[in-house]
């Protein structure tokens, strides 16, 4: 098992141990108690990557869909039925583009290449 895989499993465990709504300090505290060898910067970066409605997650390879950030700043476990579908870019999936298995299905080929039109900013 790779180091990344082992840390991700710990991350999943830390989220499962949290109440409905929690903050970053709760996750960092969990790691201090259960896995103090894991770098807190890795934990913070993984929280960003795993938060479906965080637009910075597009900078991470293969971000897992695990967290949803409430408007007040707290996190909660992501539930597609409750929070809706999100793209890996941190934007909500356009209506009618999500297939039966929960994956985004592009209706037209032009939509497949929209990411190429993005501008830095």
N, C-alpha and C positions, 0 to 999 in steps of 0.2 A: 504494500500500500504506500502510495506516495505521501510526502509531507503535506501537500496541498489537500489531498483527499482526507487525510487524518484530521487536518484543521477544519475542513468543511463539515465533517461529521460532528466535531465538537461544536461548531457553530449551530448546526441543526439542533443539537441537544440543548444548547444555551437558550435558543428561541423557545423550544418546547417547555422549558422550565419557567418561562415568564407568565405573568398574568395577562389578561386580555390586552391592556395597554401598558406600555413600559417605555423607559427612556434609555438612552445610550449608556448611562451610568450603570444601569441594572445589568446590561450585557457585559460591560467591562468588569464589573464586580464579580459576575459569574466566572469569567475567565481568570480573574485573580485567584479565586478560590479553587477552581477545578483544573485549570491548565495555565499556570503562571508563566510557562515558557513561551506562550503564544504572544507575539508582539501586539500591543494595543493598536498600533497603526494598521496592522493587518485586519484586526477586528473592525475598526472604523471604516476601512476601505471596503470590506466585505459587506458591511451594513449598507453602504451606498450602492454597491453593485446589486444587492439582493432586494432593494426597495423599488417596487415596480413603478412608482410615480416619482422617482428621482431622475431627472434628465441627465445627471452626470453618469448614470450607469452605462451609458452607451460607450464609455471609454474602457469598459472592462470586457474581457473575452468571456463569452458564455455566462452572462450573469444569471444566477438562479432567481426564480420568482418566489421569494419567501416573505417579504415584508411590505407593508403599506404604511405610509406616513400620514398621520392625521393632520388636519389643518392647524391644530394647536401645537404640533411638533412631536407628539408621542408616536411611537410605532405600535403596530399590531401585526399579528400573523396575517399574511395575504390569503384571502379566500376569493377565488374568481367569481363565484356566484354572488358574493356580497359586494366586492369592489369593482367588478367588471373586468374585461380583458384589457391588457396593456401590452404595448410593443416594447421591445428590448431597448428602445430609445427613451423610455420614460414618458411617452405620450399614450393617451388612451387609444385603443384600437378603433378605427372607424367603424361605424355601425354597418353590419352586414358583411364584415370581412372575417369573421371568426367561424371556423368550421365546427362540426359536431364534436370533435375531440379537443376543442379549445385552442387550436392553433390558428394563426392568422392565415387566411386564404385570400390571395389577391384575385380580384374579380377580372381585372384587365392587366395585360402585360405591362402597360405603361406604369402602373402602380408599383410594380416590382423594382423599378429603377428610380423611383422618386428620391431615394437617399442620395443619389449622385448630384442632385440639384441643391443639396444643402450648402450653406455658406458658413464659414467660420464666424463665430460671433459670440 
